[in-house]
Amino acid sequence: MRIKNPNFIDPAGPLDAIKNEVDTWFAGNTAIESITFDQMRTYFAANGHPSADSWTDGQIHQQLTDWGYEVSI
């Protein structure tokens, strides 16, 4: 069993760098109840994050959960 370090910074974590952008997007789009992972990839790929197309559902799910977002099916 392992204990996850809450202060660990994964240098390969492509989503860590965009937390503020995700927070800002949701804050500016309060009329939108939710978005899909594909919509998130498309938005960020079109807005300066070309690696967004390679983000897996698992990466997105884990990162959003770590940031405190509720992820549902």
KAQUISUL-V197161 format. One record per residue. N is the residue number from 0. PHI is phi in whole degrees, 0 to 359 (* if undefined). D_CENTER is the distance of its C-alpha to the mean C-alpha in Angstrom with 2 decimals. Layout:
N:PHI:D_CENTER, N:PHI:D_CENTER
//
This chain:
0:*:26.22, 1:232:23.77, 2:251:22.30, 3:283:18.81, 4:286:19.08, 5:291:16.79, 6:259:17.47, 7:295:16.72, 8:245:14.96, 9:276:14.17, 10:296:15.44, 11:264:14.03, 12:285:10.39, 13:293:8.98, 14:272:5.47, 15:304:7.63, 16:290:9.33, 17:248:7.16, 18:307:6.72, 19:298:9.92, 20:293:9.19, 21:296:6.62, 22:301:9.43, 23:295:12.02, 24:300:11.06, 25:295:11.33, 26:295:14.37, 27:272:15.95, 28:233:15.65, 29:292:17.23, 30:278:19.26, 31:262:16.43, 32:289:16.04, 33:199:13.00, 34:226:11.33, 35:273:11.06, 36:298:8.64, 37:297:11.37, 38:296:11.40, 39:295:7.83, 40:301:8.97, 41:299:12.26, 42:299:11.42, 43:287:9.64, 44:295:12.33, 45:280:14.91, 46:239:13.95, 47:91:14.44, 48:234:11.87, 49:299:14.15, 50:285:12.38, 51:303:9.64, 52:298:12.40, 53:265:12.51, 54:292:9.08, 55:277:10.39, 56:303:9.71, 57:298:10.25, 58:297:7.76, 59:296:4.84, 60:301:7.20, 61:298:8.12, 62:295:5.34, 63:297:4.93, 64:297:8.64, 65:300:9.28, 66:279:8.22, 67:97:10.58, 68:278:9.13, 69:272:11.49, 70:249:10.59, 71:228:13.83, 72:270:15.63
//
